[in-house]
Amino acid sequence: MISIFLVGCSRTESTSEKTSGKASEGEITPGGEFKWALAGTVTDDNLDAHKSGNAQNGRVTRSLYDSLVKELPDHSFEPWLATSWEISEDKKSYTFELREDVIFHDETPFNAEAVKFNFDRIKDPATKATNSLDMNL
């Protein structure tokens, strides 16, 4: 199946733009509208990144949440929120070095505690995460 999505942006003029004709270069102005279309239905009751199992929801949540690493088209990985990582000899443990310049929208710092919370939440059966597989490792 081929999915096609379109992104369109428009913005409304602020009061200062209406009187002066345009905003100063580099000035960020609030307001506007963002339109995004996907082939399929995004279910608003399932924008939880740990529960989102369909491609449409995944595309939306991918634009809302960051990852430790990013997978490239050649299936290799590059840093994102992690700056580097080491894999144990038995391939069962990963040690991530994390960026220190990241804060959440509520100004809480991104740290190892936040990463652990997310992995614990994914493994918790109550979450019913679609991306969890307990292999009893």
The first five atom37 places (N, CA, C, CB, O) and aatype in JSON, in Angstrom:
{
  "aatype": [12, 9, 15, 9, 13, 10, 19, 7, 4, 15, 1, 16, 6, 15, 16, 15, 6, 11, 16, 15, 7, 11, 0, 15, 6, 7, 6, 9, 16, 14, 7, 7, 6, 13, 11, 17, 0, 10, 0, 7, 16, 19, 16, 3, 3, 2, 10, 3, 0, 8, 11, 15, 7, 2, 0, 5, 2, 7, 1, 19, 16, 1, 15, 10, 18, 3, 15, 10, 19, 11, 6, 10, 14, 3, 8, 15, 13, 6, 14, 17, 10, 0, 16, 15, 17, 6, 9, 15, 6, 3, 11, 11, 15, 18, 16, 13, 6, 10, 1, 6, 3, 19, 9, 13, 8, 3, 6, 16, 14, 13, 2, 0, 6, 0, 19, 11, 13, 2, 13, 3, 1, 9, 11, 3, 14, 0, 16, 11, 0, 16, 2, 15, 10, 3, 12, 2, 10],
  "atom_mask": [
    [1, 1, 1, 1, 1],
    [1, 1, 1, 1, 1],
    [1, 1, 1, 1, 1],
    [1, 1, 1, 1, 1],
    [1, 1, 1, 1, 1],
    [1, 1, 1, 1, 1],
    [1, 1, 1, 1, 1],
    [1, 1, 1, 0, 1],
    [1, 1, 1, 1, 1],
    [1, 1, 1, 1, 1],
    [1, 1, 1, 1, 1],
    [1, 1, 1, 1, 1],
    [1, 1, 1, 1, 1],
    [1, 1, 1, 1, 1],
    [1, 1, 1, 1, 1],
    [1, 1, 1, 1, 1],
    [1, 1, 1, 1, 1],
    [1, 1, 1, 1, 1],
    [1, 1, 1, 1, 1],
    [1, 1, 1, 1, 1],
    [1, 1, 1, 0, 1],
    [1, 1, 1, 1, 1],
    [1, 1, 1, 1, 1],
    [1, 1, 1, 1, 1],
    [1, 1, 1, 1, 1],
    [1, 1, 1, 0, 1],
    [1, 1, 1, 1, 1],
    [1, 1, 1, 1, 1],
    [1, 1, 1, 1, 1],
    [1, 1, 1, 1, 1],
    [1, 1, 1, 0, 1],
    [1, 1, 1, 0, 1],
    [1, 1, 1, 1, 1],
    [1, 1, 1, 1, 1],
    [1, 1, 1, 1, 1],
    [1, 1, 1, 1, 1],
    [1, 1, 1, 1, 1],
    [1, 1, 1, 1, 1],
    [1, 1, 1, 1, 1],
    [1, 1, 1, 0, 1],
    [1, 1, 1, 1, 1],
    [1, 1, 1, 1, 1],
    [1, 1, 1, 1, 1],
    [1, 1, 1, 1, 1],
    [1, 1, 1, 1, 1],
    [1, 1, 1, 1, 1],
    [1, 1, 1, 1, 1],
    [1, 1, 1, 1, 1],
    [1, 1, 1, 1, 1],
    [1, 1, 1, 1, 1],
    [1, 1, 1, 1, 1],
    [1, 1, 1, 1, 1],
    [1, 1, 1, 0, 1],
    [1, 1, 1, 1, 1],
    [1, 1, 1, 1, 1],
    [1, 1, 1, 1, 1],
    [1, 1, 1, 1, 1],
    [1, 1, 1, 0, 1],
    [1, 1, 1, 1, 1],
    [1, 1, 1, 1, 1],
    [1, 1, 1, 1, 1],
    [1, 1, 1, 1, 1],
    [1, 1, 1, 1, 1],
    [1, 1, 1, 1, 1],
    [1, 1, 1, 1, 1],
    [1, 1, 1, 1, 1],
    [1, 1, 1, 1, 1],
    [1, 1, 1, 1, 1],
    [1, 1, 1, 1, 1],
    [1, 1, 1, 1, 1],
    [1, 1, 1, 1, 1],
    [1, 1, 1, 1, 1],
    [1, 1, 1, 1, 1],
    [1, 1, 1, 1, 1],
    [1, 1, 1, 1, 1],
    [1, 1, 1, 1, 1],
    [1, 1, 1, 1, 1],
    [1, 1, 1, 1, 1],
    [1, 1, 1, 1, 1],
    [1, 1, 1, 1, 1],
    [1, 1, 1, 1, 1],
    [1, 1, 1, 1, 1],
    [1, 1, 1, 1, 1],
    [1, 1, 1, 1, 1],
    [1, 1, 1, 1, 1],
    [1, 1, 1, 1, 1],
    [1, 1, 1, 1, 1],
    [1, 1, 1, 1, 1],
    [1, 1, 1, 1, 1],
    [1, 1, 1, 1, 1],
    [1, 1, 1, 1, 1],
    [1, 1, 1, 1, 1],
    [1, 1, 1, 1, 1],
    [1, 1, 1, 1, 1],
    [1, 1, 1, 1, 1],
    [1, 1, 1, 1, 1],
    [1, 1, 1, 1, 1],
    [1, 1, 1, 1, 1],
    [1, 1, 1, 1, 1],
    [1, 1, 1, 1, 1],
    [1, 1, 1, 1, 1],
    [1, 1, 1, 1, 1],
    [1, 1, 1, 1, 1],
    [1, 1, 1, 1, 1],
    [1, 1, 1, 1, 1],
    [1, 1, 1, 1, 1],
    [1, 1, 1, 1, 1],
    [1, 1, 1, 1, 1],
    [1, 1, 1, 1, 1],
    [1, 1, 1, 1, 1],
    [1, 1, 1, 1, 1],
    [1, 1, 1, 1, 1],
    [1, 1, 1, 1, 1],
    [1, 1, 1, 1, 1],
    [1, 1, 1, 1, 1],
    [1, 1, 1, 1, 1],
    [1, 1, 1, 1, 1],
    [1, 1, 1, 1, 1],
    [1, 1, 1, 1, 1],
    [1, 1, 1, 1, 1],
    [1, 1, 1, 1, 1],
    [1, 1, 1, 1, 1],
    [1, 1, 1, 1, 1],
    [1, 1, 1, 1, 1],
    [1, 1, 1, 1, 1],
    [1, 1, 1, 1, 1],
    [1, 1, 1, 1, 1],
    [1, 1, 1, 1, 1],
    [1, 1, 1, 1, 1],
    [1, 1, 1, 1, 1],
    [1, 1, 1, 1, 1],
    [1, 1, 1, 1, 1],
    [1, 1, 1, 1, 1],
    [1, 1, 1, 1, 1],
    [1, 1, 1, 1, 1],
    [1, 1, 1, 1, 1],
    [1, 1, 1, 1, 1]
  ],
  "atom_positions": [
    [[0.84, -1.17, 0.0], [0.0, 0.0, 0.0], [0.89, 1.24, 0.0], [-0.96, -0.01, 1.21], [1.88, 1.29, 0.73]],
    [[0.56, 2.19, -0.78], [1.33, 3.43, -0.83], [0.55, 4.5, -0.1], [1.62, 3.86, -2.3], [-0.63, 4.73, -0.38]],
    [[1.2, 5.14, 0.83], [0.58, 6.25, 1.55], [1.14, 7.55, 1.01], [0.82, 6.14, 3.07], [2.34, 7.68, 0.77]],
    [[0.28, 8.47, 0.84], [0.7, 9.79, 0.38], [0.23, 10.79, 1.41], [0.12, 10.12, -1.05], [-0.92, 10.75, 1.85]],
    [[1.1, 11.67, 1.79], [0.66, 12.71, 2.69], [1.13, 14.05, 2.16], [1.19, 12.47, 4.12], [2.16, 14.15, 1.49]],
    [[0.36, 15.05, 2.45], [0.63, 16.4, 1.99], [0.74, 17.29, 3.2], [-0.47, 16.9, 1.02], [0.03, 17.12, 4.18]],
    [[1.62, 18.22, 3.11], [1.76, 19.19, 4.18], [1.52, 20.55, 3.6], [3.15, 19.1, 4.86], [2.1, 20.92, 2.58]],
    [[0.67, 21.29, 4.24], [0.4, 22.65, 3.78], [0.37, 23.58, 4.96], [0.0, 0.0, 0.0], [-0.16, 23.24, 6.02]],
    [[0.93, 24.72, 4.8], [0.95, 25.69, 5.87], [0.4, 27.01, 5.36], [2.38, 25.88, 6.44], [0.63, 27.39, 4.21]],
    [[-0.32, 27.68, 6.21], [-0.72, 29.04, 5.92], [-0.7, 29.76, 7.24], [-2.13, 29.12, 5.24], [-0.77, 29.13, 8.3]],
    [[-0.61, 31.04, 7.21], [-0.64, 31.76, 8.47], [-1.46, 33.01, 8.31], [0.78, 32.1, 8.95], [-1.56, 33.59, 7.22]],
    [[-2.05, 33.43, 9.4], [-2.84, 34.65, 9.37], [-1.95, 35.79, 9.77], [-4.07, 34.55, 10.3], [-0.98, 35.61, 10.5]],
    [[-2.27, 36.97, 9.28], [-1.47, 38.14, 9.61], [-1.76, 38.58, 11.02], [-1.73, 39.29, 8.62], [-2.91, 38.57, 11.46]],
    [[-0.71, 38.97, 11.74], [-0.92, 39.53, 13.07], [-1.35, 40.99, 12.89], [0.38, 39.42, 13.95], [-1.27, 41.53, 11.79]],
    [[-1.81, 41.62, 13.97], [-2.24, 43.0, 13.91], [-1.12, 43.9, 13.4], [-2.72, 43.48, 15.27], [-1.36, 44.79, 12.59]],
    [[0.13, 43.67, 13.88], [1.25, 44.5, 13.44], [1.55, 44.31, 11.97], [2.5, 44.2, 14.26], [1.95, 45.25, 11.29]],
    [[1.35, 43.09, 11.46], [1.58, 42.84, 10.04], [0.53, 43.55, 9.2], [1.57, 41.34, 9.75], [0.84, 44.04, 8.11]],
    [[-0.7, 43.61, 9.69], [-1.76, 44.26, 8.94], [-1.5, 45.75, 8.8], [-3.11, 44.02, 9.6], [-1.82, 46.35, 7.78]],
    [[-0.91, 46.34, 9.85], [-0.67, 47.78, 9.78], [0.63, 48.11, 9.07], [-0.65, 48.38, 11.17], [0.71, 49.12, 8.37]],
    [[1.65, 47.27, 9.22], [2.94, 47.58, 8.62], [3.16, 46.89, 7.29], [4.05, 47.21, 9.56], [4.08, 47.24, 6.54]],
    [[2.33, 45.9, 6.98], [2.49, 45.2, 5.71], [3.18, 43.86, 5.86], [0.0, 0.0, 0.0], [2.84, 42.93, 5.12]],
    [[4.15, 43.73, 6.78], [4.8, 42.44, 7.0], [5.57, 42.44, 8.3], [5.73, 42.1, 5.82], [5.88, 43.5, 8.84]],
    [[5.89, 41.27, 8.79], [6.66, 41.13, 10.02], [8.12, 41.37, 9.71], [6.46, 39.74, 10.67], [8.57, 41.21, 8.57]],
    [[8.86, 41.75, 10.73], [10.31, 41.93, 10.56], [10.94, 40.58, 10.24], [10.95, 42.55, 11.83], [10.48, 39.55, 10.72]],
    [[11.99, 40.6, 9.45], [12.67, 39.36, 9.09], [13.18, 38.68, 10.35], [13.82, 39.62, 8.11], [13.8, 39.33, 11.19]],
    [[12.93, 37.39, 10.47], [13.38, 36.61, 11.61], [12.43, 36.66, 12.79], [0.0, 0.0, 0.0], [12.64, 35.95, 13.77]],
    [[11.4, 37.49, 12.73], [10.44, 37.6, 13.82], [9.47, 36.43, 13.77], [9.69, 38.95, 13.74], [8.95, 36.08, 12.71]],
    [[9.24, 35.84, 14.91], [8.29, 34.75, 15.01], [6.95, 35.35, 15.41], [8.76, 33.66, 16.03], [6.86, 36.06, 16.41]],
    [[5.92, 35.06, 14.63], [4.59, 35.59, 14.94], [3.66, 34.43, 15.26], [4.03, 36.43, 13.76], [3.65, 33.42, 14.56]],
    [[2.86, 34.57, 16.32], [1.93, 33.5, 16.68], [0.77, 33.43, 15.71], [1.42, 33.7, 18.1], [0.5, 34.36, 14.96]],
    [[0.09, 32.31, 15.75], [-1.12, 32.16, 14.95], [-0.85, 31.38, 13.68], [0.0, 0.0, 0.0], [0.26, 30.89, 13.46]],
    [[-1.84, 31.27, 12.87], [-1.69, 30.56, 11.62], [-2.39, 29.23, 11.66], [0.0, 0.0, 0.0], [-3.08, 28.89, 12.62]],
    [[-2.2, 28.49, 10.62], [-2.88, 27.22, 10.47], [-1.93, 26.23, 9.82], [-4.16, 27.38, 9.63], [-1.15, 26.59, 8.94]],
    [[-2.01, 24.99, 10.27], [-1.19, 23.92, 9.7], [-2.13, 22.82, 9.27], [-0.13, 23.4, 10.72], [-2.94, 22.33, 10.06]],
    [[-2.03, 22.41, 8.01], [-2.87, 21.34, 7.5], [-1.99, 20.19, 7.07], [-3.75, 21.83, 6.31], [-0.96, 20.38, 6.43]],
    [[-2.41, 18.98, 7.44], [-1.64, 17.79, 7.14], [-2.63, 16.69, 6.78], [-0.73, 17.37, 8.34], [-3.51, 16.37, 7.57]],
    [[-2.48, 16.12, 5.6], [-3.4, 15.08, 5.16], [-2.67, 13.75, 5.03], [-4.06, 15.46, 3.82], [-1.53, 13.7, 4.57]],
    [[-3.33, 12.69, 5.45], [-2.78, 11.35, 5.36], [-3.78, 10.45, 4.65], [-2.42, 10.79, 6.76], [-4.99, 10.68, 4.71]],
    [[-3.28, 9.44, 4.0], [-4.15, 8.43, 3.4], [-4.56, 7.46, 4.49], [-3.45, 7.69, 2.2], [-3.83, 6.51, 4.78]],
    [[-5.69, 7.67, 5.08], [-6.15, 6.81, 6.15], [-6.67, 7.63, 7.31], [0.0, 0.0, 0.0], [-6.71, 8.86, 7.23]],
    [[-7.06, 6.96, 8.37], [-7.66, 7.63, 9.51], [-6.69, 7.65, 10.69], [-8.97, 6.95, 9.91], [-6.12, 6.62, 11.05]],
    [[-6.53, 8.82, 11.27], [-5.76, 8.96, 12.5], [-6.79, 8.95, 13.62], [-4.88, 10.28, 12.52], [-7.72, 9.76, 13.64]],
    [[-6.61, 8.04, 14.55], [-7.55, 7.94, 15.66], [-7.07, 8.81, 16.81], [-7.72, 6.48, 16.12], [-5.99, 8.57, 17.36]],
    [[-7.85, 9.8, 17.17], [-7.44, 10.75, 18.2], [-7.38, 10.12, 19.58], [-8.37, 11.92, 18.23], [-6.79, 10.69, 20.5]],
    [[-7.99, 8.95, 19.75], [-7.91, 8.27, 21.04], [-6.64, 7.44, 21.17], [-9.13, 7.38, 21.24], [-6.43, 6.77, 22.19]],
    [[-5.79, 7.48, 20.17], [-4.59, 6.64, 20.19], [-3.36, 7.39, 19.7], [-4.81, 5.39, 19.34], [-2.62, 6.87, 18.86]],
    [[-3.14, 8.57, 20.21], [-1.91, 9.29, 19.87], [-0.83, 9.06, 20.92], [-2.19, 10.79, 19.71], [0.13, 9.83, 21.02]],
    [[-0.99, 8.02, 21.7], [0.02, 7.6, 22.66], [1.07, 6.82, 21.87], [-0.6, 6.72, 23.82], [0.77, 5.79, 21.28]],
    [[2.29, 7.31, 21.86], [3.35, 6.7, 21.05], [3.6, 5.23, 21.4], [4.64, 7.48, 21.22], [4.06, 4.47, 20.55]],
    [[3.3, 4.84, 22.61], [3.52, 3.46, 23.01], [2.38, 2.54, 22.59], [3.71, 3.38, 24.5], [2.54, 1.32, 22.61]],
    [[1.25, 3.1, 22.21], [0.09, 2.3, 21.84], [-0.26, 2.42, 20.36], [-1.09, 2.69, 22.67], [-1.1, 1.67, 19.87]],
    [[0.34, 3.34, 19.67], [-0.03, 3.63, 18.29], [0.48, 2.55, 17.36], [0.5, 4.99, 17.86], [1.68, 2.44, 17.11]],
    [[-0.45, 1.75, 16.84], [-0.03, 0.63, 16.03], [-0.19, 0.81, 14.54], [0.0, 0.0, 0.0], [0.39, 0.05, 13.77]],
    [[-0.97, 1.8, 14.09], [-1.16, 1.93, 12.65], [-0.23, 2.97, 12.04], [-2.6, 2.28, 12.33], [0.29, 3.84, 12.75]],
    [[-0.02, 2.89, 10.77], [0.93, 3.77, 10.08], [0.55, 5.24, 10.17], [1.04, 3.36, 8.62], [1.41, 6.1, 10.34]],
    [[-0.74, 5.53, 10.06], [-1.18, 6.93, 10.11], [-0.87, 7.56, 11.46], [-2.67, 7.03, 9.81], [-0.33, 8.66, 11.52]],
    [[-1.23, 6.86, 12.55], [-0.92, 7.4, 13.87], [0.59, 7.5, 14.07], [-1.54, 6.52, 14.97], [1.08, 8.45, 14.67]],
    [[1.32, 6.52, 13.56], [2.77, 6.55, 13.68], [3.39, 7.78, 13.02], [0.0, 0.0, 0.0], [4.34, 8.35, 13.54]],
    [[2.85, 8.17, 11.88], [3.37, 9.36, 11.2], [3.13, 10.63, 12.02], [2.72, 9.51, 9.82], [3.97, 11.52, 12.06]],
    [[1.97, 10.69, 12.67], [1.67, 11.86, 13.49], [2.52, 11.84, 14.75], [0.17, 11.89, 13.84], [3.14, 12.85, 15.09]],
    [[2.55, 10.71, 15.47], [3.32, 10.67, 16.71], [4.81, 10.88, 16.44], [3.1, 9.34, 17.44], [5.52, 11.43, 17.29]],
    [[5.29, 10.44, 15.29], [6.7, 10.63, 14.95], [7.05, 12.12, 14.88], [7.03, 9.95, 13.6], [8.19, 12.51, 15.14]],
    [[6.08, 12.95, 14.53], [6.34, 14.39, 14.47], [6.15, 15.06, 15.83], [5.42, 15.04, 13.44], [6.47, 16.24, 15.99]],
    [[5.64, 14.32, 16.81], [5.43, 14.87, 18.15], [6.49, 14.46, 19.16], [4.08, 14.46, 18.65], [6.78, 15.19, 20.1]],
    [[7.07, 13.28, 18.95], [7.99, 12.71, 19.93], [9.38, 12.49, 19.32], [7.44, 11.39, 20.48], [9.51, 12.22, 18.13]],
    [[10.4, 12.61, 20.14], [11.77, 12.34, 19.71], [12.2, 10.95, 20.16], [12.73, 13.41, 20.28], [11.57, 10.34, 21.03]],
    [[13.27, 10.45, 19.54], [13.8, 9.12, 19.84], [15.24, 9.22, 20.3], [13.69, 8.21, 18.61], [15.9, 10.24, 20.11]],
    [[15.72, 8.14, 20.9], [17.13, 8.1, 21.28], [18.01, 8.09, 20.04], [17.43, 6.88, 22.15], [19.04, 8.75, 19.98]],
    [[17.59, 7.32, 19.03], [18.34, 7.21, 17.78], [17.38, 7.31, 16.61], [19.14, 5.87, 17.73], [16.16, 7.22, 16.78]],
    [[17.93, 7.5, 15.45], [17.14, 7.6, 14.23], [17.61, 6.54, 13.25], [17.24, 9.03, 13.61], [18.81, 6.4, 13.01]],
    [[16.67, 5.79, 12.67], [17.03, 4.8, 11.67], [17.07, 5.47, 10.29], [16.01, 3.61, 11.67], [16.16, 6.19, 9.9]],
    [[18.15, 5.21, 9.58], [18.35, 5.78, 8.24], [17.83, 4.82, 7.18], [19.85, 6.09, 8.0], [17.61, 3.64, 7.47]],
    [[17.62, 5.3, 5.96], [17.11, 4.42, 4.9], [17.92, 3.15, 4.67], [17.05, 5.19, 3.62], [17.37, 2.14, 4.24]],
    [[19.24, 3.19, 4.95], [20.06, 2.0, 4.77], [20.03, 1.08, 6.0], [21.51, 2.41, 4.46], [20.8, 0.12, 6.08]],
    [[19.13, 1.38, 6.95], [18.92, 0.62, 8.18], [20.06, 0.75, 9.19], [18.73, -0.84, 7.85], [20.15, -0.02, 10.14]],
    [[20.92, 1.73, 8.98], [21.91, 2.06, 10.01], [21.25, 3.09, 10.95], [23.26, 2.62, 9.38], [20.16, 3.58, 10.67]],
    [[21.91, 3.41, 12.04], [21.35, 4.33, 13.02], [22.29, 5.48, 13.28], [21.04, 3.59, 14.33], [23.51, 5.33, 13.21]],
    [[21.7, 6.63, 13.58], [22.5, 7.79, 13.96], [21.91, 8.39, 15.23], [22.54, 8.85, 12.81], [20.74, 8.16, 15.54]],
    [[22.71, 9.15, 15.96], [22.22, 9.74, 17.21], [21.06, 10.7, 16.99], [23.36, 10.46, 17.92], [20.95, 11.34, 15.94]],
    [[20.21, 10.8, 18.01], [19.15, 11.81, 18.03], [19.16, 12.42, 19.43], [17.74, 11.2, 17.67], [19.83, 13.43, 19.65]],
    [[18.44, 11.83, 20.38], [18.54, 12.3, 21.76], [19.74, 11.68, 22.47], [17.26, 11.97, 22.53], [20.25, 12.24, 23.44]],
    [[20.19, 10.56, 21.98], [21.43, 9.96, 22.47], [22.56, 10.51, 21.6], [21.39, 8.38, 22.42], [22.4, 10.66, 20.39]],
    [[23.69, 10.79, 22.21], [24.83, 11.27, 21.44], [25.7, 10.12, 20.96], [25.67, 12.25, 22.27], [26.4, 10.23, 19.95]],
    [[25.66, 9.02, 21.7], [26.42, 7.82, 21.35], [25.88, 6.66, 22.17], [27.96, 8.02, 21.59], [25.07, 6.86, 23.08]],
    [[26.33, 5.47, 21.84], [25.9, 4.29, 22.6], [26.91, 3.17, 22.43], [24.51, 3.82, 22.15], [27.66, 3.13, 21.45]],
    [[26.9, 2.28, 23.4], [27.74, 1.08, 23.37], [26.85, -0.13, 23.56], [28.86, 1.13, 24.46], [25.88, -0.08, 24.32]],
    [[27.18, -1.21, 22.87], [26.43, -2.45, 22.97], [27.32, -3.48, 23.65], [25.95, -2.96, 21.55], [28.49, -3.63, 23.3]],
    [[26.76, -4.17, 24.64], [27.54, -5.17, 25.36], [27.92, -6.32, 24.42], [26.75, -5.71, 26.58], [27.33, -6.49, 23.36]],
    [[28.92, -7.09, 24.84], [29.39, -8.22, 24.02], [28.28, -9.23, 23.75], [30.56, -8.92, 24.71], [28.22, -9.8, 22.66]],
    [[27.4, -9.46, 24.73], [26.32, -10.43, 24.53], [25.12, -9.82, 23.78], [25.87, -10.98, 25.88], [24.12, -10.5, 23.55]],
    [[25.23, -8.54, 23.41], [24.19, -7.82, 22.64], [22.87, -7.66, 23.39], [23.93, -8.55, 21.35], [21.83, -7.44, 22.78]],
    [[22.91, -7.78, 24.74], [21.69, -7.66, 25.52], [21.57, -6.34, 26.26], [21.61, -8.78, 26.5], [20.51, -6.02, 26.8]],
    [[22.63, -5.57, 26.3], [22.62, -4.3, 27.02], [23.16, -3.19, 26.14], [23.43, -4.41, 28.31], [24.16, -3.35, 25.44]],
    [[22.47, -2.05, 26.21], [22.91, -0.85, 25.5], [23.14, 0.23, 26.53], [21.86, -0.4, 24.43], [22.34, 0.41, 27.45]],
    [[24.22, 0.95, 26.4], [24.5, 2.08, 27.27], [24.51, 3.33, 26.41], [25.86, 1.9, 28.03], [25.32, 3.46, 25.49]],
    [[23.59, 4.25, 26.7], [23.45, 5.47, 25.91], [24.03, 6.66, 26.63], [21.98, 5.72, 25.59], [23.84, 6.81, 27.84]],
    [[24.74, 7.49, 25.91], [25.13, 8.82, 26.39], [24.04, 9.75, 25.88], [26.58, 9.25, 25.88], [23.7, 9.71, 24.7]],
    [[23.5, 10.59, 26.75], [22.35, 11.42, 26.39], [22.74, 12.88, 26.23], [21.27, 11.29, 27.44], [23.65, 13.39, 26.88]],
    [[22.01, 13.54, 25.34], [22.19, 14.98, 25.18], [21.81, 15.68, 26.48], [21.32, 15.53, 24.0], [20.91, 15.24, 27.19]],
    [[22.51, 16.75, 26.78], [22.24, 17.5, 28.01], [21.51, 18.81, 27.73], [23.54, 17.78, 28.75], [21.17, 19.54, 28.67]],
    [[21.27, 19.12, 26.47], [20.67, 20.4, 26.1], [19.19, 20.29, 25.76], [21.41, 20.98, 24.92], [18.65, 21.17, 25.09]],
    [[18.53, 19.24, 26.2], [17.13, 18.99, 25.85], [16.25, 19.15, 27.08], [16.96, 17.58, 25.23], [16.57, 18.65, 28.15]],
    [[15.13, 19.86, 26.91], [14.14, 19.96, 27.96], [12.77, 19.63, 27.36], [14.14, 21.4, 28.6], [12.54, 19.82, 26.17]],
    [[11.88, 19.12, 28.2], [10.53, 18.83, 27.78], [9.72, 20.12, 27.73], [9.87, 17.81, 28.73], [10.17, 21.16, 28.21]],
    [[8.53, 20.06, 27.16], [7.68, 21.25, 27.02], [7.35, 21.89, 28.37], [6.4, 20.88, 26.31], [7.06, 23.09, 28.41]],
    [[7.39, 21.13, 29.45], [7.1, 21.69, 30.78], [8.38, 22.14, 31.5], [6.36, 20.66, 31.63], [8.36, 22.42, 32.7]],
    [[9.47, 22.2, 30.76], [10.79, 22.64, 31.23], [11.49, 21.63, 32.13], [10.65, 23.94, 31.97], [12.49, 21.96, 32.77]],
    [[10.99, 20.4, 32.19], [11.68, 19.32, 32.89], [12.86, 18.88, 32.03], [10.71, 18.12, 33.18], [12.7, 18.71, 30.82]],
    [[14.03, 18.68, 32.61], [15.18, 18.25, 31.8], [15.06, 16.81, 31.32], [16.46, 18.41, 32.58], [14.57, 15.95, 32.04]],
    [[15.51, 16.57, 30.1], [15.62, 15.21, 29.56], [16.82, 14.56, 30.22], [15.75, 15.22, 27.99], [17.91, 15.13, 30.25]],
    [[16.62, 13.33, 30.77], [17.71, 12.64, 31.44], [17.45, 11.13, 31.44], [17.88, 13.17, 32.9], [16.46, 10.66, 30.88]],
    [[18.33, 10.39, 32.08], [18.22, 8.93, 32.11], [16.95, 8.48, 32.82], [19.44, 8.32, 32.81], [16.37, 7.46, 32.45]],
    [[16.51, 9.22, 33.81], [15.26, 8.89, 34.51], [14.07, 8.91, 33.54], [15.02, 9.86, 35.68], [13.21, 8.04, 33.61]],
    [[14.02, 9.88, 32.65], [12.94, 9.98, 31.67], [12.99, 8.81, 30.69], [13.01, 11.32, 30.91], [11.95, 8.26, 30.31]],
    [[14.18, 8.43, 30.28], [14.33, 7.3, 29.35], [13.86, 6.02, 30.03], [15.8, 7.15, 28.88], [13.12, 5.24, 29.45]],
    [[14.3, 5.81, 31.27], [13.91, 4.61, 32.02], [12.39, 4.57, 32.21], [14.62, 4.57, 33.39], [11.78, 3.52, 32.04]],
    [[11.79, 5.7, 32.54], [10.34, 5.76, 32.72], [9.63, 5.26, 31.45], [9.9, 7.2, 33.06], [8.68, 4.49, 31.54]],
    [[10.08, 5.7, 30.29], [9.44, 5.3, 29.03], [9.61, 3.82, 28.75], [10.01, 6.11, 27.88], [8.65, 3.16, 28.35]],
    [[10.8, 3.28, 28.96], [11.0, 1.84, 28.74], [10.19, 1.01, 29.73], [12.48, 1.48, 28.84], [9.63, -0.02, 29.37]],
    [[10.13, 1.46, 31.0], [9.32, 0.75, 31.99], [7.84, 0.79, 31.6], [9.52, 1.37, 33.39], [7.12, -0.2, 31.75]],
    [[7.39, 1.92, 31.09], [5.99, 2.06, 30.67], [5.68, 1.15, 29.49], [5.69, 3.53, 30.31], [4.61, 0.55, 29.43]],
    [[6.6, 1.04, 28.55], [6.39, 0.16, 27.4], [6.25, -1.29, 27.86], [7.57, 0.29, 26.4], [5.38, -2.01, 27.37]],
    [[7.08, -1.71, 28.8], [7.05, -3.1, 29.29], [5.88, -3.4, 30.2], [8.33, -3.41, 30.02], [5.52, -4.56, 30.37]],
    [[5.27, -2.39, 30.79], [4.16, -2.59, 31.72], [2.95, -3.14, 30.96], [3.81, -1.26, 32.44], [2.45, -2.48, 30.05]],
    [[2.47, -4.33, 31.33], [1.31, -4.92, 30.63], [0.08, -4.01, 30.64], [0.95, -6.24, 31.26], [-0.74, -4.09, 29.72]],
    [[-0.06, -3.16, 31.66], [-1.21, -2.26, 31.73], [-1.21, -1.24, 30.6], [-1.23, -1.54, 33.07], [-2.27, -0.74, 30.21]],
    [[-0.04, -0.93, 30.07], [0.05, 0.03, 28.97], [-0.52, -0.55, 27.68], [1.51, 0.45, 28.75], [-1.06, 0.18, 26.85]],
    [[-0.41, -1.86, 27.53], [-0.85, -2.54, 26.3], [-0.13, -1.96, 25.09], [-2.38, -2.43, 26.12], [-0.74, -1.69, 24.05]],
    [[1.18, -1.77, 25.24], [1.99, -1.2, 24.16], [2.07, -2.14, 22.97], [3.4, -0.88, 24.67], [2.32, -3.34, 23.13]],
    [[1.85, -1.6, 21.79], [1.92, -2.41, 20.58], [3.36, -2.67, 20.15], [1.16, -1.73, 19.45], [3.61, -3.53, 19.31]],
    [[4.29, -1.94, 20.73], [5.69, -2.1, 20.35], [6.51, -2.77, 21.45], [6.3, -0.75, 20.01], [7.72, -2.56, 21.54]],
    [[5.85, -3.59, 22.27], [6.53, -4.28, 23.37], [6.54, -5.78, 23.12], [5.85, -3.96, 24.71], [5.55, -6.37, 22.69]],
    [[7.68, -6.36, 23.4], [7.8, -7.81, 23.31], [8.67, -8.24, 24.47], [8.41, -8.27, 21.94], [9.87, -7.97, 24.49]],
    [[8.08, -8.91, 25.42], [8.82, -9.37, 26.59], [9.41, -10.73, 26.25], [7.91, -9.44, 27.86], [8.69, -11.73, 26.15]],
    [[10.71, -10.77, 26.09], [11.39, -12.02, 25.74], [12.04, -12.65, 26.95], [12.44, -11.78, 24.66], [12.82, -13.6, 26.81]],
    [[11.73, -12.12, 28.16], [12.29, -12.63, 29.41], [13.81, -12.75, 29.32], [11.67, -13.99, 29.75], [14.39, -13.78, 29.66]],
    [[14.44, -11.69, 28.87], [15.9, -11.7, 28.75], [16.56, -11.42, 30.07], [16.37, -10.68, 27.72], [17.78, -11.39, 30.16]]
  ]
}
